Amino acid sequence: MAIKRFTSMAYSEADEMVFGNAKLPVKAGLDLEIGAGYTTAEVNYAPRPEAGESMEKLVNEYQRITKDIMARMVQVGFPSVVLETEHVQQMTNNPSWGAAVAHAQKTIMEEYHEEYGIKCALRHTPGDIREHKEFMQLRGDKMAVVMESFEQIAESGADLLSIESMGGKEIFDYAVLRNDVPGMLYAIGCLGTMDMDYLWQEISSVAQKKGVVSAGDTDCAQANTAMFIAGGLLDKNLAHTLAILARAISAPRSLAAYEAGAVGPGKDCGYENIIVKAISGMPMSFEGKTSTCAHSDVMGNLIMQCCDLWSNESVEYHGEFGGTTVQCWSESLNYDCALMNTALKSGNEKILRDLLMASDRFRDPQSYVLAYDNAYAVGEAIVKDGEDIFLRAKNAAIACCDTLNNADGLEMTKFELGALAKATAELDAITSESETFMSECMERFSKEVPVFKPENYAL
């Protein structure tokens, strides 16, 4: 697949964007359309650890999970659902295990679709296992195993192909601990994008060959790491202004999947997907208030603002008072979607979108920048130099800082303002010459980070 960079916005203005509608809807699975005028819940789950002891135990666990979700959907009368299976490592390292799980799940989903007419699709997300003991091995033997996993799940029933790729993480981990903005820019914006280009051309090729959907990636390994280190309003391990800076830089990196043939829906834990949707017009999955089973965040309502799929991130499979975990959380997600879909049908979608956004807009620097109007402005900065992976990432970072430096109504502590001033100054000092930046970073990090292997990025 050829790389085709985005150099313009899909939407003429931010106000065009709403939940349940994308410029380029995706058809997938069993009569499901994503971004075609309605939202759908995407239910995510994890097997109990003991289920990973054998392929048979794992398949049985996923069969129970799938039956529980599908049964709850029809019991309460929900019209559509997406199931996402994020592979435990055994399923990707042994591609036949992932294939067996996909086949077992899809068989059950087909039975429910046939009997009750429920629209549904199955997303599978192999793990990024491309590492060798101490260091990453993005282009070695493990890449072949990852691609074999994609081949087998695509043949066995998976409708949507995704991954949470790791490119750039060895530099990011070093940089984020040192509040090193140029290092974060190099790790996510440059190295991350290079790996995305390489990986997603391969995934999109498999999807095309097998007649399934090349769906999308997320910068979980880097931007979510920053968000989790930043924590809540009382935490000071990492400034929230730096966490949102990492998130802004991650948008052009996650965008690279769609430049290499992916068509959406983007993966749920990519909070940067609001920027990606503004640029690409493709449908996106999001998670927020109904993913508190997996983690906390500071924008649980706001991030629903333009979702096409609405996810719970993940929950371990076990019993609760209201049924199994997957039944409880799938029901909560679907009631959220029912509200959004009623707003769409009644013409009130922009009112609900704006209420969701306004309820969290001023809670934190992260929510402020990811409010759809500000996210759109970051997108405009990215496409301005869309052909240059360094410049567009730098533009995203500058637009993020500009948004915060000119924030109207957002209160920030001295700690946050100090981190923002430092980051702004560091960005101002960075060259605008792509080759200069790349060569300086390559030289610096080759010396400072022993686990950095330039051959992972064909450098």
N, C-alpha and C positions, 0 to 999 in steps of 0.2 A: 504494500500500500504506500502511495506517495504521501508526503507531508504537505498539508495545505494550511498555512498560518492564517489566523483571523486578523484582519486589518480594519474591520468595521463592526459596529454593534448590530445585533439582530433586532433590537427594539429601538424605535426612534426616540423614546423617552422612558424614564423610569416608571412613570405612572401606567404604562402599557402592561407591565408585568403583574400577573396575579397567580394565585394557586390554581392548580387543576388545568391550566392552559399553557401550552408551549407552542412556539412558532413551528416546531418540527416534531409533531407527536410520533410516538413509537408504537407499532403493533407487535405484540409478543405473546407467546404461549397460547392459551385457550381463550380466544376471542377478546383478549384484553387490549385496551389502548391506553397509553400513558401520556398525559398532557393533552388529552383530546376533549376536555370539557368536564372532567370529573377527577377527584383525587382518589387514591387507593392506598390502603394500609400495606406496609411492607413489614412482615413479622420476621424477627431475627432471634436466634436461639443458640444455645450451646448444649451439647450432651453432657451428662455427668461423667466425671473422669474415669470411672470404672468401665464405662461403655466402650472406651478406646482400647480395651485389652485384646479384642479380636474384630475381624471384619463383620462376622455374624452378629456380635453384640451391638456394634455400631449401627448396622443396617436396621436391626430391631428397634433401637432407640429412636432413629430418625423416622421410622414408620409410625411409632407411637406419637412423636411430635407432630407429624404431618396430619395424622388422623384427628388428633386433638384440635388442631387449628381449624381444619376444614369442617369438622363437626360443629364447632362453636360458631363458625361463620353462618352456616345454614340454619342453626338453631335460633339465632338472633336476627336473621334476615338481612345479612350484609351481601351486597351484589358482587363484590370483587375483592381479591386479595393477592398479594405477592408474598412468596416465601423466600427468604434468603438464608442459604446455608453457607456460613463461613467455615471453611475447612479447618478441622483440627489437623495438626501436622501429619498424622498417619495417613490422612486422606489424600494429601498432595504428594507426600513421599512415596506412597503406593497408589498410583493413579487408578488401579482397578478398584480400590476401596471407594474412592470418590465417585467412580462410575456406578458402582453397585448402589450407593446411597441415592444418587440422582435418579437412577432407574426406579428404585423402590418408591421414592417420593412422587415422581411424576405419574406412576401407575395409580396411586391413590388419588392424586389431584384430577386425573382424567375420569376416574369413576365418579367423583363428586360433580365434576363439570357436566358429565353426561346425564346424571340423575337429577341434578338440581339447577343446572344452567349457570352456576357461579363462574364468573370470569376470573381466570387465575394464570399466574406465571411463576416459574421457578428460577431464582438467581442462584448461581454457585460462584463462590469466591475462593479460589485456591489460595493457600498461604504463599507469601514470597519467601521461599526457602533457599534463595540464592546466596548462601553463605558457606564459609569453610572455617570452622573453629573460630579463630579470633577475628577474621576479616571477611568482608563481603566478596562474593565471587559472582558478580552479576552476569558475566558472559561465559561462565564455565559449564561444567557437566550438569549442575543443578538447573540451569536454564532449560536444558533438554527435558528434564523431569517435569518442570513447571508446564512446558508446552505439551507434553504428553498428557498431563492432567487435564488441560483445557480440551485437547482432542477427545479424550475419553468421556468427559462429562457432557460435551456438546453432542456426542453420539448417543448418550444414554438418557437424555431428557432435560438437561439444563437449557433454559430459554435465554437467559441473560448471563453474560460472562463478565466478571469483574475481578479485581485484585487490589490489594493495598500495598503498592510497591514501595521499595526501600531506598531507591537511588538517592545519594547525597547524604544519607543519615550519618555516616561516619564523620563527616565534617560538621554537620549540624549539631550533633551531640557535643562536640568539642566547642563549637562557637556559642551555643546557647548558654552553656555553663559560665562563659566569660562575657556575656552580654555583647558579643562581637557581631555588630550589624553587617559589616562587609562579609564576614564568614557565613552568616545566615543567608545572605543574598546569593553567595556563590553556591552554597549547599543546595538550597531549595530551587532557586531560580535558574541556575546554570546546570549543575550536575543532575539535579532532579529531572529537569526537562530533557536533558540528553538521554537519560535512562528511559524516560517515558516514551520518547521518540522510538527508541530501539525496541522496547517491549511491546508497545501498543500496535506497531505495524504487524508484529507477529500474531498477537491476539486477534486483531481485526481480520487478518488473513484466515485464521482458523474459523472464525465466526462466519465469514463469507463462504468458505468452503463447505461448512456444515449446515448452513441455512439458519443460523441462530443470530442473536443480537450481541454485538460488541458494545457493552454498556458503559463502562467507565471506571475510574480509579478515585482515590482520595489521598490527600497528604496526611494521612493518619500518623505516619512514622515521624513527621516533623512538626507540622502546625498543631496537630492535636497534642503532641508531647508538650509543646510550649503552653497550650491552653491548660493542660493538666498541672504542669509545674506552677503556673500562675495561680491556679486555685481560685479561692473565693475572695471576698472583699477584705478580709482580715489577713490574708496571706501576703508575704513579701519575698517569697523565694525567687520570683521573676515578675517584673513589672507587667501589668496587663497591657500597657502600651506596646511593649515588646512582643507580647503574645499576639496581638492583633497585627503587628507589623509582619510577623512570620506568616500569619494567615493571609494577608494581602499578597505577599510574595508567592504564596502557594497557589494562588488563583491561576497565573499563567502556566505554572507547572502542571496543575490538574487539567487545564485547558488542552495541554499537549495530547492527551488521549483522543480528544475529539478532532484534533488536527491530523491524527494518524488513523482515522477510520471509525472510531467509536461514535455512537449516535445517541447515547443516553439509554435509560435513566442513570445519571451520575449516582455514585454510591453515598449512602446515608450519612456517614460521619464526616463528610467533606463540608464543613460549615462555609468554606469558600465557594460552594456551589451556587450561591446567590449571584456572585460575580460572574461565574462561568455561564449561568443561564442567561444573564443580561447580554453577554457577548455572543454566545452560540445559538440561543433560541431553542436549545434542546431541553427535554424534560429532566428533572433532577429529583432525587430523593433527599430528604432531610430528617433530622432527629432533634428533639428538644425536650419539652416538658414530659413527654410520654416515653422518654428513655432514661428516666431517673432510676430505673432498675439497674442501669449499667454505670451511670456517672451523673454528676451534677454539672450544670452550666449556668451562665448568667444571662441567658437569652432564650429561655424555653418556649415562650410564646412567640417572640419576634421571629424566630427562625422558621416558623410555619408560614410566614407571610406569602411566599411564592412556591410552596412545595407542590410537587406532582405525585410523589409517593411520600408517605409519612411513616417513619420507622421508630422502633423502640431500641435500636442499637444492638442489644443482645441481652438474653436472660438465660441463666442456667435452668435446665428442665427439671422441675420437681413439683411437689404438691403445694397448693395454697388453699385457704379456706374457700375461695371462689372457683376452684378447679385447678388444673395444672397452670404453671406460670405462663405457658404460651397461650392458654385459653384466656387468662385474665388480661394479659397485655395486648393480645390481638383484639379483644373486645374494646378496650380503652382506645386504642388507635382508631378503630373503625367508627366509634362514636365521634371522635374528632373529625374524621373524614365525612361523616354524615352531616355534621354542622357546616363544614366547608362546602359540601355539595348542595346543601339547601340554600346557602348564600349564593352560589353560582346560578342555581335554577331561578331564584327570585330576583336576581340582578343586584344583590347586595354584597357582592364579593369584595369590592374595593373598600367598603365600610369595615367589613370584618378584617380584611388585610391590614388596614390602617390601625384598627384597635389592637390587633396582635402586635404590630410593630411598636405602637406608642407605649404599650404596657411595659416594654423593656428598653426602649430606646436610650434612656438616660441612666440606666442601671450601671453601665460599665463602658469603658472605651471600646471593648470588643463588640458589644451590642450596637453602640453608636455607629461604628464604621460599617457594620453588616446590615444596618437598616437599608431597605432596598434602594432608596434615593442616593445614599452615600456609596453603597456598593456599586451602583450604576456608574458613578463618577470614577471609581477606581477602575472599572472596566474600560471606560473611555481612555484613561491614561495608558492602559495596557495596549489597546489596539492602535494607539498613536504610533508606536514603534513595533508593531506586531510581528515583523519579520526578524527582529533581533532579540534573541532570548535573554540576553543580559539587560539591554535597555528597557524592555517591557517590564521585567521584574523590578528594576530600579525605579521605573515610573510608578509602578504599583505601590512601592514602599513610600515614595515621596508623596503620592496622592493620599495615602493613609495618614502620614504625618501632617499634611496640610489640612486634612479633614479635622484632625484632633486639635491642631493649633488654632483653628478657627471655629471650634465647636461652640455652638450657641445653646446654652442650657445644661451642658454636661459639667458636673463638678468632678475635679480630679485632685488627689492628695499631692502634697509636696513630693513624695516618693515617685508618683506617676509623672508629674510635671518635669521632674529632674531627668527621669529616664527618657521622656519624650524629647526634651531639649538636647540631650546627648545624642540620641538617635538621629535627630534632624541635622545636627552638626556633622555627624559621621557621614550621612548620606550626601550632604552638600560637598563634602571633601572627596567623594569618590569620582574618579574619572568618568567621562562619557564615552571613552574609547573602549569598545568591547574587547578587542584583542589585548590591549594593555591590562585591563582588569583580569582577564582570564589567565594571562601568562604570569602576572604577579601573584595571583591566588594559587596557581599551580605550583609555583616555586616555593611559596611560603608554607603551604599545607603539606607539601611533600616532605618538608623538613620537620614540621611541628606535629604531624599526626602519623605515627608509624603504620597504622592500619589503612591509610589512604593508598589505594592502588589505582593509579591513573588509567591502567589498561581496562578497568571496569567501564570506562567511558570512552574507550577508543582514543585516548589522549596520548 
